[in-house]
Amino acid sequence: MKSPCLILLFALSNLLAVSAQDLGFFSIINATGSPLEIAVDGKPFPQPIPANVATGGVGFEVGSHTLRLSHEEHGSVSLNLNLVKETSPIVVIYLEQEKRGEDVKHNLKAETVINTSTEENALQVRAVYFGPEPRLSVRVDTKDTLLQKGKPETIAKGSFPQIAVGDQVVLQMDVEERTNWLVAITEAPDGTFVAIPIFDLVYR
């Protein structure tokens, strides 16, 4: 299966008159199952981010920025993002189930994974889980691995593995790029799991 990464072309020149030396970059994973409206410092992206895809690097002036993420059914969430040249944060947006007695609701959540890797000549895969449970057991090829919520773990080097949760194969890709990957794993409202890969590199 080919990577569902989406390269989002963002018209930075229409927003900020800064040189390349003053830019920091971030990426977004939309794991909500629906399109998302994104605004940075009150300025909306030119188009929504489609469901269950990842963007490429989005450039803004180094420093602090406010991201506002809006879902058609589950409201909005905001977070502050500090951009520096040494990292390219990955913002993971997902729905987290909350049970109150017999009632079940899904809250829009946004979490940040920090990456400092600049290595581009070796294939390494990290995985991170976000969801209602404190941990998730995944099968990486034939090996069981326990992921702690919000804590990225290296799960493979040299080749891209098959990743499964229980009997559900959530990701299997033919990868040619010798580079680093991050796989964000979340639980969909229907109880199935979603795994979205993204390049795990510092953009410059």
Backbone bond lengths (Angstrom), bond angles and torsions (degrees), N, CA, C in turn:
res aa  C-N    CA-C-N  psi(-1)  N-CA   C-N-CA  omega(-1)  CA-C   N-CA-C  phi
1 M - - - 1.454 - - 1.509 109.15 -
2 K 1.305 117.67 137.03 1.442 121.58 178.93 1.527 110.43 -76.31
3 S 1.333 115.92 153.76 1.456 120.90 178.52 1.528 110.28 -63.61
4 P 1.366 118.01 135.70 1.459 120.21 177.43 1.518 112.45 -85.43
5 C 1.355 117.71 15.30 1.463 119.38 -179.98 1.526 110.27 -60.30
6 L 1.301 115.33 134.88 1.454 122.05 178.45 1.516 108.83 -109.66
7 I 1.330 117.41 125.36 1.446 120.63 175.12 1.521 108.16 -85.49
8 L 1.314 115.83 109.87 1.454 121.21 -177.21 1.519 108.97 -91.80
9 L 1.329 116.81 117.27 1.450 121.84 179.33 1.519 108.48 -87.56
10 F 1.308 116.14 108.86 1.454 120.98 -174.83 1.522 109.24 -108.29
11 A 1.314 117.17 126.94 1.463 121.97 -174.59 1.521 110.00 -79.51
12 L 1.313 116.05 77.44 1.448 121.47 -176.98 1.524 111.73 -61.26
13 S 1.333 117.50 -36.22 1.455 120.17 -176.28 1.522 112.35 -62.58
14 N 1.326 116.43 -21.37 1.465 119.47 178.37 1.524 112.09 -80.62
15 L 1.350 116.27 -11.36 1.454 119.67 -175.28 1.524 112.61 -112.34
16 L 1.326 116.74 -42.92 1.453 120.34 -172.27 1.515 110.26 -137.50
17 A 1.319 117.35 131.37 1.461 121.51 176.35 1.523 108.33 -97.49
18 V 1.341 116.39 80.39 1.461 121.32 -177.90 1.515 108.49 -130.08
19 S 1.334 116.00 157.67 1.458 120.79 178.52 1.512 110.05 -83.75
20 A 1.334 116.25 164.31 1.466 120.91 -179.72 1.523 111.31 -60.74
21 Q 1.339 117.53 -30.19 1.456 120.66 -179.76 1.530 111.98 -67.37
22 D 1.317 117.33 -18.78 1.464 120.98 -177.56 1.523 112.99 -101.67
23 L 1.337 117.22 11.41 1.457 120.50 -176.69 1.525 111.98 -97.17
24 G 1.335 114.88 141.63 1.448 122.54 165.13 1.525 107.70 -117.04
25 F 1.328 116.75 160.08 1.465 120.31 -174.41 1.528 110.88 -128.57
26 F 1.328 115.20 148.75 1.450 121.65 170.95 1.521 108.76 -141.25
27 S 1.329 116.44 164.81 1.462 122.64 176.94 1.522 108.60 -128.83
28 I 1.324 115.91 161.79 1.459 121.31 -178.73 1.527 109.68 -129.66
29 I 1.323 115.98 134.11 1.466 122.66 169.94 1.523 107.38 -108.96
30 N 1.317 116.54 118.75 1.459 121.45 176.06 1.526 108.41 -97.47
31 A 1.336 116.31 99.07 1.459 121.52 -178.46 1.521 111.92 -105.69
32 T 1.320 117.56 25.29 1.473 121.03 -174.52 1.520 113.93 -87.50
33 G 1.326 117.66 -15.31 1.462 119.83 -176.40 1.513 113.99 85.96
34 S 1.341 118.33 -0.05 1.461 123.50 179.13 1.526 109.20 -141.46
35 P 1.343 117.77 158.51 1.475 119.40 176.08 1.526 110.93 -61.20
36 L 1.322 115.33 151.37 1.459 121.59 179.63 1.516 110.40 -125.11
37 E 1.322 115.45 136.42 1.455 121.45 170.58 1.524 108.08 -88.64
38 I 1.335 116.71 132.43 1.456 121.77 -178.25 1.518 109.46 -122.84
39 A 1.325 116.06 135.51 1.461 121.33 172.46 1.519 108.99 -130.31
40 V 1.322 116.26 139.73 1.461 122.23 177.38 1.522 107.77 -117.71
41 D 1.324 115.72 120.28 1.467 121.33 -177.81 1.532 111.12 53.42
42 G 1.329 115.67 37.53 1.454 121.06 177.70 1.515 115.37 84.30
43 K 1.344 117.53 -4.42 1.468 120.89 -179.26 1.528 108.91 -101.83
44 P 1.339 118.47 119.06 1.466 120.80 -175.86 1.518 112.67 -73.46
45 F 1.331 115.86 148.09 1.458 120.75 168.68 1.524 108.31 -61.95
46 P 1.334 117.96 153.01 1.458 120.12 -177.70 1.513 114.13 -68.43
47 Q 1.341 117.74 -18.00 1.456 120.22 178.30 1.524 108.41 -152.22
48 P 1.343 117.53 155.30 1.466 119.37 177.86 1.533 110.70 -65.96
49 I 1.317 116.12 157.53 1.453 121.34 172.12 1.525 107.62 -87.88
50 P 1.330 118.07 121.75 1.474 119.87 -177.88 1.520 112.70 -61.16
51 A 1.318 115.00 166.68 1.463 120.89 -177.96 1.524 111.32 -68.10
52 N 1.329 115.11 139.63 1.458 123.79 169.87 1.530 113.71 55.62
53 V 1.323 114.97 47.39 1.460 120.71 173.48 1.525 108.91 -135.70
54 A 1.340 114.97 170.01 1.459 121.88 175.85 1.514 108.99 -121.82
55 T 1.319 116.08 145.99 1.460 120.17 176.85 1.517 110.04 -86.78
56 G 1.316 115.74 169.15 1.449 120.50 165.54 1.517 108.64 -83.06
57 G 1.330 117.26 -166.38 1.447 120.59 -179.38 1.518 111.75 -71.52
58 V 1.322 116.51 132.30 1.456 122.99 178.90 1.528 107.54 -111.14
59 G 1.333 117.27 123.41 1.453 121.32 -172.67 1.516 113.99 -97.65
60 F 1.342 115.80 132.80 1.455 122.71 173.43 1.525 108.16 -141.12
61 E 1.309 115.07 165.06 1.456 120.53 178.42 1.523 110.23 -59.38
62 V 1.342 116.94 138.45 1.455 120.17 178.08 1.525 109.47 -58.20
63 G 1.331 115.05 146.70 1.454 120.42 -177.39 1.515 111.07 127.00
64 S 1.308 116.90 -166.96 1.461 122.74 -174.90 1.528 111.12 -90.28
65 H 1.334 115.52 135.69 1.462 121.97 178.28 1.524 109.23 -136.44
66 T 1.326 115.55 154.19 1.459 121.57 177.10 1.520 109.85 -109.28
67 L 1.328 116.50 122.39 1.458 122.31 176.01 1.524 108.87 -100.18
68 R 1.319 116.01 133.18 1.465 121.17 173.10 1.519 108.08 -119.68
69 L 1.322 115.87 126.03 1.458 123.71 -173.19 1.520 107.96 -118.75
70 S 1.331 116.86 125.04 1.464 120.92 -173.05 1.522 110.88 -123.61
71 H 1.333 115.59 130.05 1.464 123.96 -179.93 1.521 108.14 -112.18
72 E 1.316 116.93 140.20 1.470 120.89 -174.15 1.525 113.02 -63.39
73 E 1.322 118.65 -26.92 1.465 121.02 -177.71 1.525 113.79 -112.94
74 H 1.322 117.49 -22.59 1.461 120.08 -169.41 1.520 113.52 -119.88
75 G 1.316 116.90 23.82 1.452 120.25 171.41 1.521 114.25 77.41
76 S 1.323 115.30 -151.94 1.465 121.22 -174.05 1.518 110.29 -132.13
77 V 1.321 114.53 158.59 1.458 121.40 174.16 1.523 107.35 -143.32
78 S 1.320 116.83 146.20 1.462 121.34 179.71 1.524 109.74 -122.61
79 L 1.318 116.32 152.45 1.454 120.57 172.72 1.513 109.04 -149.75
80 N 1.330 114.96 153.56 1.454 121.59 176.27 1.519 109.09 -93.12
81 L 1.318 116.41 137.30 1.458 122.45 -177.38 1.521 108.26 -129.11
82 N 1.336 116.40 121.29 1.452 121.18 178.75 1.526 108.95 -100.05
83 L 1.324 116.84 114.24 1.458 121.17 -177.33 1.520 110.53 -95.49
84 V 1.332 115.10 128.30 1.456 122.54 173.04 1.522 107.39 -130.90
85 K 1.315 117.28 162.44 1.454 119.87 -173.68 1.523 113.06 -74.95
86 E 1.335 118.39 -18.20 1.459 120.78 -175.40 1.524 113.53 -84.73
87 T 1.333 118.24 -8.94 1.465 120.79 179.73 1.518 109.75 -135.78
88 S 1.329 115.62 161.21 1.473 122.09 172.72 1.521 107.24 -132.54
89 P 1.340 118.59 86.22 1.465 121.25 -175.07 1.527 112.13 -57.80
90 I 1.319 115.10 146.32 1.463 122.54 174.57 1.526 107.49 -111.84
91 V 1.334 116.82 118.94 1.465 122.13 -179.19 1.527 108.04 -96.09
92 V 1.320 116.57 119.74 1.464 122.47 179.96 1.528 108.36 -102.71
93 I 1.331 116.44 121.47 1.461 121.90 -178.86 1.524 107.83 -112.43
94 Y 1.329 116.89 127.13 1.461 120.12 -173.74 1.524 109.68 -151.93
95 L 1.328 115.61 172.24 1.460 122.32 176.06 1.520 109.03 -107.53
96 E 1.333 115.88 128.57 1.464 120.10 -179.54 1.522 109.84 -112.53
97 Q 1.321 115.23 127.96 1.460 121.12 -178.03 1.528 110.92 -72.76
98 E 1.325 115.11 137.43 1.461 121.80 175.25 1.521 108.62 -130.86
99 K 1.337 116.20 125.17 1.460 121.59 -179.39 1.522 109.63 -105.08
100 R 1.344 115.19 129.34 1.452 122.35 173.88 1.513 108.12 -127.69
101 G 1.332 115.87 95.52 1.456 119.74 -173.75 1.520 109.77 65.35
102 E 1.315 116.57 -122.99 1.459 120.47 178.30 1.526 112.39 -90.26
103 D 1.324 116.21 -6.87 1.459 119.98 -178.97 1.530 110.54 -87.96
104 V 1.326 114.99 141.06 1.467 121.61 177.87 1.524 108.12 -127.38
105 K 1.315 116.91 127.95 1.454 120.98 175.06 1.525 108.78 -127.75
106 H 1.336 115.59 162.18 1.456 121.05 179.15 1.524 108.53 -122.11
107 N 1.324 114.68 120.50 1.455 121.42 -176.97 1.524 110.50 -98.09
108 L 1.324 115.81 137.09 1.457 120.87 176.31 1.518 109.30 -75.37
109 K 1.338 115.70 126.80 1.457 121.76 -176.84 1.530 110.03 -126.19
110 A 1.319 115.55 151.37 1.465 121.62 175.60 1.523 108.27 -137.32
111 E 1.319 116.72 123.96 1.460 122.42 179.51 1.527 109.23 -128.70
112 T 1.319 116.08 154.15 1.455 121.59 -176.38 1.522 110.86 -115.20
113 V 1.327 116.21 132.51 1.467 122.93 172.72 1.522 107.22 -109.15
114 I 1.322 116.84 124.09 1.454 121.54 -178.85 1.516 110.09 -92.12
115 N 1.337 115.42 135.66 1.449 120.71 -179.46 1.514 109.78 -129.43
116 T 1.341 116.17 135.34 1.462 120.64 178.76 1.522 111.86 -123.38
117 S 1.324 118.05 11.49 1.463 121.20 -175.29 1.521 111.73 -81.50
118 T 1.325 116.12 133.19 1.466 121.33 174.13 1.529 111.54 -117.02
119 E 1.329 117.55 5.50 1.464 121.28 -177.66 1.526 109.87 -73.87
120 E 1.332 116.58 126.79 1.454 120.95 -176.69 1.531 113.02 -120.79
121 N 1.320 117.91 3.15 1.461 119.45 -173.98 1.525 112.85 -111.71
122 A 1.322 117.66 14.71 1.458 120.74 178.17 1.515 108.89 -143.09
123 L 1.324 116.91 146.00 1.453 121.20 -179.79 1.520 109.27 -93.29
124 Q 1.310 115.82 119.19 1.460 122.26 176.23 1.517 108.35 -136.40
125 V 1.330 116.86 139.27 1.462 121.75 -176.95 1.524 109.47 -121.58
126 R 1.338 115.33 123.46 1.456 121.17 170.04 1.524 108.59 -106.46
127 A 1.323 116.07 153.85 1.465 121.18 175.38 1.513 109.01 -131.21
128 V 1.348 115.07 146.10 1.455 120.42 176.41 1.523 108.44 -137.75
129 Y 1.325 115.83 140.65 1.468 121.56 -179.79 1.517 109.91 -111.41
130 F 1.346 115.81 136.14 1.452 122.09 170.47 1.527 107.80 -130.19
131 G 1.314 116.75 128.73 1.459 120.44 -179.59 1.517 110.85 178.24
132 P 1.340 117.08 -171.47 1.470 120.96 -174.44 1.518 114.07 -74.35
133 E 1.331 118.09 -20.65 1.461 121.47 -176.82 1.529 110.45 -94.06
134 P 1.333 117.38 154.27 1.468 119.66 179.94 1.525 113.83 -71.90
135 R 1.330 116.93 -16.36 1.471 120.04 -179.60 1.526 109.21 -155.26
136 L 1.337 115.50 162.06 1.466 121.53 179.22 1.513 109.03 -141.65
137 S 1.322 116.20 131.56 1.453 121.53 176.48 1.531 109.25 -90.37
138 V 1.326 116.73 124.78 1.456 121.86 177.89 1.522 108.93 -123.42
139 R 1.321 115.19 154.27 1.465 120.20 175.81 1.519 108.30 -105.39
140 V 1.314 115.84 120.34 1.458 122.89 179.89 1.521 107.36 -105.95
141 D 1.365 115.80 105.24 1.466 121.46 -166.61 1.529 107.91 56.42
142 T 1.316 119.52 -106.13 1.468 120.69 -179.04 1.521 112.47 -113.40
143 K 1.338 116.95 6.46 1.457 120.92 -175.36 1.519 110.61 -108.00
144 D 1.335 116.51 132.64 1.462 121.35 175.94 1.521 109.97 -81.78
145 T 1.338 115.44 133.80 1.465 122.02 -179.37 1.517 108.71 -132.07
146 L 1.331 116.16 136.59 1.457 120.95 -179.96 1.525 108.83 -101.50
147 L 1.336 115.85 119.34 1.454 121.45 178.50 1.517 109.63 -98.82
148 Q 1.331 116.74 127.52 1.458 121.89 173.76 1.535 108.49 -82.63
149 K 1.319 116.71 138.79 1.457 120.87 -178.45 1.531 111.24 -54.45
150 G 1.336 115.24 125.75 1.453 120.88 174.71 1.508 115.86 77.80
151 K 1.341 118.45 3.48 1.465 121.34 -177.33 1.532 109.75 -114.57
152 P 1.332 118.91 105.91 1.470 120.26 179.98 1.529 111.64 -63.37
153 E 1.324 115.96 139.04 1.452 122.33 178.70 1.528 109.37 -129.08
154 T 1.318 116.92 139.32 1.461 120.89 173.58 1.518 108.79 -74.05
155 I 1.346 116.66 122.94 1.466 119.93 -175.96 1.526 112.75 -113.44
156 A 1.335 118.00 -13.24 1.468 119.43 -178.93 1.523 109.78 -161.67
157 K 1.342 115.16 150.55 1.457 122.47 173.28 1.525 108.66 -137.74
158 G 1.327 115.72 138.42 1.455 120.37 175.59 1.509 115.59 92.24
159 S 1.331 117.74 -25.76 1.464 121.40 178.24 1.515 108.29 -154.95
160 F 1.347 115.29 157.61 1.463 120.05 -179.26 1.526 108.46 -91.16
161 P 1.334 118.68 121.92 1.462 120.82 -174.26 1.518 113.04 -85.37
162 Q 1.329 114.99 165.76 1.461 120.89 165.10 1.524 107.47 -79.43
163 I 1.333 116.16 134.74 1.462 120.89 -179.06 1.525 108.44 -119.03
164 A 1.325 116.26 130.76 1.461 121.21 -178.61 1.517 109.94 -135.48
165 V 1.339 115.46 149.69 1.461 122.89 170.91 1.518 106.34 -119.85
166 G 1.328 116.71 111.77 1.456 120.02 -172.62 1.518 109.77 61.63
167 D 1.329 116.48 -128.15 1.464 121.07 179.11 1.524 112.70 -89.82
168 Q 1.320 117.81 -1.62 1.464 121.27 -176.76 1.525 110.90 -94.39
169 V 1.328 116.94 116.72 1.463 120.64 172.03 1.524 107.21 -77.90
170 V 1.329 116.92 114.96 1.464 120.64 -174.55 1.523 112.44 -94.90
171 L 1.343 117.93 -20.55 1.462 118.92 -179.41 1.521 110.67 -160.68
172 Q 1.327 114.32 132.39 1.458 121.86 173.63 1.523 106.93 -151.15
173 M 1.338 116.90 117.68 1.460 120.18 -173.75 1.521 110.67 -131.34
174 D 1.333 114.73 148.00 1.459 121.37 166.91 1.520 107.14 -92.95
175 V 1.315 116.56 114.10 1.455 121.58 -172.35 1.517 110.04 -114.54
176 E 1.329 115.88 128.19 1.458 120.83 175.74 1.524 111.93 -102.50
177 E 1.340 117.03 -27.38 1.455 120.02 -176.63 1.524 110.83 -69.31
178 R 1.345 116.06 127.83 1.457 120.72 174.75 1.525 107.66 -88.75
179 T 1.308 116.01 81.32 1.453 120.76 -175.04 1.520 109.10 -150.60
180 N 1.311 116.25 -179.16 1.460 121.55 179.86 1.521 110.78 -91.48
181 W 1.331 114.93 146.37 1.460 121.75 179.14 1.523 109.49 -129.21
182 L 1.341 114.86 149.78 1.452 122.17 166.88 1.517 107.72 -119.90
183 V 1.334 117.13 134.81 1.463 122.25 176.28 1.521 107.87 -115.12
184 A 1.340 116.63 118.21 1.463 121.81 176.42 1.521 108.69 -94.52
185 I 1.338 116.67 125.39 1.458 122.48 -178.49 1.520 108.52 -114.10
186 T 1.333 116.43 124.34 1.462 122.17 179.23 1.522 109.29 -134.74
187 E 1.335 115.57 166.17 1.466 121.07 178.67 1.516 109.94 -102.41
188 A 1.322 116.39 127.72 1.463 121.89 179.24 1.533 110.07 -77.86
189 P 1.345 117.92 160.90 1.468 120.33 179.22 1.524 114.23 -57.33
190 D 1.346 117.85 -26.36 1.469 119.73 -179.79 1.526 113.07 -84.45
191 G 1.335 117.64 4.28 1.453 121.21 177.28 1.516 114.97 92.49
192 T 1.327 118.16 -9.09 1.457 120.44 174.37 1.532 109.44 -81.93
193 F 1.327 115.85 170.21 1.454 120.15 -178.28 1.521 110.51 -111.80
194 V 1.326 114.96 147.88 1.456 122.76 -179.52 1.523 107.86 -119.96
195 A 1.335 116.90 133.69 1.468 121.88 176.79 1.525 108.45 -125.95
196 I 1.322 116.57 123.19 1.461 121.85 -176.13 1.517 109.20 -123.24
197 P 1.339 117.68 121.31 1.468 120.86 179.99 1.518 111.92 -90.44
198 I 1.334 115.29 153.39 1.449 121.51 178.23 1.527 107.82 -150.86
199 F 1.346 117.30 149.95 1.456 119.83 173.80 1.519 109.52 -60.54
200 D 1.327 116.79 130.93 1.458 123.43 -175.80 1.523 109.37 -104.60
201 L 1.342 116.20 67.22 1.454 121.47 -173.17 1.522 110.23 -135.72
202 V 1.330 115.00 157.61 1.454 120.86 171.22 1.531 107.89 -83.73
203 Y 1.329 116.99 122.37 1.465 121.13 176.58 1.518 109.74 -83.14
204 R 1.338 115.35 142.48 1.463 119.78 -178.54 1.519 108.77 -131.25
